[in-house]
Amino acid sequence: MGRSRNPRRAAAATAAVEEAVDGGLARLVPDPDRSRAWTLLIDGAPQSHVDLDDPGYLSFEYQRRLGHVIDLAAPPGKPVHAVHLGGGAFTLARYVAATRPRSTQQVVERDASLVQLVRRELPLDPNARIRVRSADARAGLGKVPDGWADLIVADVFSGARTPAHLTSIEFLDEVRRALKPSGIYAANLADGPPLAHLRGQIATAAARFAELALIADAAVLRGKRFGNAILVASDLPLPLSELTRRAASDPHTARVEHGRQLTDFTGGAQPVTDAAAVDSPAPPPSVFR
């Protein structure tokens, strides 16, 4: 490859931080366009983007969509109890702390070495009420008191795949136990054609929650490419019109599917149990090029 002609970009590249963590090789790469912003990659796969000066800024499209869910989970600015399964660089926990001061949050991240790296290089605001626990996501969720959480966000990937034990009805039983009756569950799912994993996850959530919505790029929903989809679930009506408006106005527009259309999308897929669960599919190599 040729040498970069952008001196700022070249200087930023030399400041990247690399460190072996439990999940592989972690790289923190500075954002050349934002002075204290970083992208976290694990074995080359982008995981998180954080702007330490502006934690309300969400760069990745899937994180923006989860940000919309967070924004609409309670009245603007109202503190919430939030659980984040999967930590990465704590992007969404920082977002909640910035947009909803005095919120109380728990982050469960299995990779203890990654937690140490992020704490050292991208320190959390000491005034934020964010507790980080190094544990398996399902085991950590099991320690959350009954009915504690207003919001549970699942964004767990190991080797770019969601572990099987976080895809089942039994897992969602734990989610429901920890949620308040009015609480919202949001999960970052990744799939590509023929979308069997995504359809199964919708069917699984439908077996445990009264209200569902799916936020995704139209090309992903049509099975044209591999990508992320945000599943939103609750027992109370979801803010569908506002979710739809926000998703449509994003730089990378998305659709919100719900109701009969979402049911039809599952194509008769059956809920997933622990006994039958498998990891989500691996993304094709071209996704990260």
N, C-alpha and C positions, 0 to 999 in steps of 0.2 A: 504494500500500500504506500502511496505517496505521503510525504511529510505535510502536516497541516499548515495552511497559509494563514490561519487565524491565530495570532500570538496569544490572545486571551484564552482561546480554547486549548492551545498547546500547553500553556502554563497551568490551566485548570487540570488537564489530564495528568500532569506530573504530581498533582496533589491528591490523587485518588488514594484511598486506603484499602488495602487488601489484607484479609485475615481468614485463616481456616476456622470454621465454626462447625458445629455438629452436623449441620445439613449440607456442608460442602464448602466451596470457596466464596466468601462474601467480599463484595467490592462496594465501597462507597465512592461514588463518582460525583464530583461537584458539577452543578448546573452552571454552564457558562453565562446564562442570561439572568441568573438571580444570585446575589452575592453570598447568601448563606443557605443555599438550597442544595440538596443532595439526592441522588438516586441510589437505592440499595438494589444490588443484584446478587443472586445466589446461583453459582455455577452458570452465570451468563443470563439467567432469567430475571427480568425486572420484577422486583417485589414491592417496592414502595418509593415514593418521592416525598421529601419533607423540606419545607421552607421554614427554618428556625425563626426568621424575622416575621413571617406571615403564616402561622399554622392554619389559618382559615383558607389558604390557597391549596386546592386539590388539583394536581396535574394529570394523574392517570384517569382515564374515562370511567373505569369501574369504581374508583374511589369517589369521583364526583357524584355518581349515581347513588352510592351509599350515603354520601353527604346529603343528598336530597331527602333520603329516608330519615336521617338524623334530624334534619331541619324541621321535618313534619311530624316527628314522633311526639312532640309536645309543643305548647305555645312558645313562640320565639323567646329565646333567652332563659327559659325556665330550666333550672337544674334537673338533671335526671340521674338515675342509677343505671349505669351501662356496663355490660360485659363484652369484652372483645376476645373472641377465640381466634388465636393467631395474632402475633404482635407485629412482625416485620420491624419497621422503624417507628412504630406507634403512631402512624400518621393520623388515623381516625380518632384515637384517644386524644391526641393533641387538638384535633379539630373540635371535638366535643368540649374540651376544656376552654378553647378560645371562644366558641360561639355560645356556650352555656356555662358561664362561670359558676363555681361552687358545686358542679356536678361531682358525683362520686363514682369512680370507675375502677374496674378490675380488668387487667390484661393477662391472658393466659397464653404463654409462648413456651413451647417445649424445648426450643434450642437455647440452653442456658448460655452458651458461648456467644450466640448472636445477641442475646439480651445484654451481656457485658459490653460487647462492642458498641451497640447503639447507645447505651447509657454513657459510655466514655466519650464517644465522638459526637453524638447528637443528644446532649443531655436534656432531660425533661425539665420543665418549669418546676422548681421546688415547691411552688405554691399550689400546683395542680394536685388535686386529690386522685392520683393515679397509682394504684397498687399493681405491681407486675409480679406474676407468679410463674416460675419456670416449672411447667408441668404439661402433661398431655392435655389436650383441649377438653376431652370428655371427662377425664379425671378432675381437672380443675373446675369444670362446670358443676361437677357433683358436690363441690365444697361451697357453692353459692347457696345462701339460705333460700328456703321456699318463698316464692312470691316477691323476691327482692328487686328484680330488674325491670326497668321500664323498657329497656332495649338490649337485645343480644345480637351481636354482629359476628357471623362466622366467616372467616377469611383464612382458611387453613390449607396450606399446600406443602407437601413434602415431595421434593423432586418434581415440582410443577403438577402434582396430582393430589387431590383431596383423599386422605386416608379413608378406607372403607367404613371404619367404625363411626365416622362422622356423617354418614349418609343414610342412616337407618331410622325406622320408626322408633326404636328403642332410644336412639340419640335424641330424637325430637321429644320423646316423653320427658327426658331430662331438661330440655329447653323449656318446655311448658311448665315444668315444676318450678323452675327458677324465675319465670316471668310473672309479673303482676297480671291479673285478669285483663287489664287494658294494654298489656305490653305488646311490643312489636319485635319480630324476629326477622333478620335480614341475612342472607347468605350469598356470598360470591361463588358462583358456579362457573365451571369452564367445560366446554364441550364443542364437538364438531360433528359433521355428518357421520352417522344418521341420527344424531341427537338422542340416542337411547338413554344415556346417563341423565340428561336434562329432563326428559320426559318422566323418567322414574323418580327423580327428585320432586317434581311437581306433584306426581301422584302420591308420594310419601307425605309431603306437607299437607295435601288435601285430606289425608286420612286423620290429621291431628289438628288442623286449624280451619275455622269457618270461612276466613277471607284470605284470598291470595292475589298477588299480582306479580308479573314478571317484567323486568326492564331489560331490554336488549336491543342491539343493533338489528335492523331488519334482515341483513344478510346472514347473521347468525341464526335467527329464527327460521329462515328459509333453508337452512342447512347448506349454505353456500361457502361458509368458511368457519374455521375454529375461532372461538372467542368467548368472552365473558357474558354472563347473564346474572342479574341480581334478582333473587327470589325474595319476596316480602310476604310475611304471613302474620295474621293476628286473628283474634276472635271477635274483634270489633271492626266496623267498616273502615277501610283504608282511605286516605286522602287521594283518591284516584285522579281527580281532575287536576289537582296541583302537581302531582307526580308526572302526569302526562305533559303538562305545560312545561315543566322544568326539563324533562327528558328531551322534549322536542326542541328546546332552545339551547341545548348544549352545543359546543363546537362539533362534537361527534354525536349527531342526533340519534335518539333511540325511540323505540316504541314501548308502550306499556300495554301488556295483554292481561286480561282478567275475565272473570265470569265464564260464560259459555265458550267463548273463543279459546280461553286457556284450557278449559276442560277438553275441548276438541283437539287441542294441540297435543295433549298427552297420548292420543291415539290408542287408548286402552291399556297403557302401561300400568303395571301393578306396583303397589307400595313395596319398598325395599325393607327387608328385615336384617337383623344382625347375621342370621344364618346364611343369607344369600348375598350380602353386601360385598362389593368389590371397589377398589380404588377408582377414582374418576380417570378417564382416558388421558394418556400422555399427549401433550400438544405436538404437532408436527414441527420439525426443526425450523421450518420457514417462519414460524410465528415470531421468533426472536431475532430474525435477521433485519 
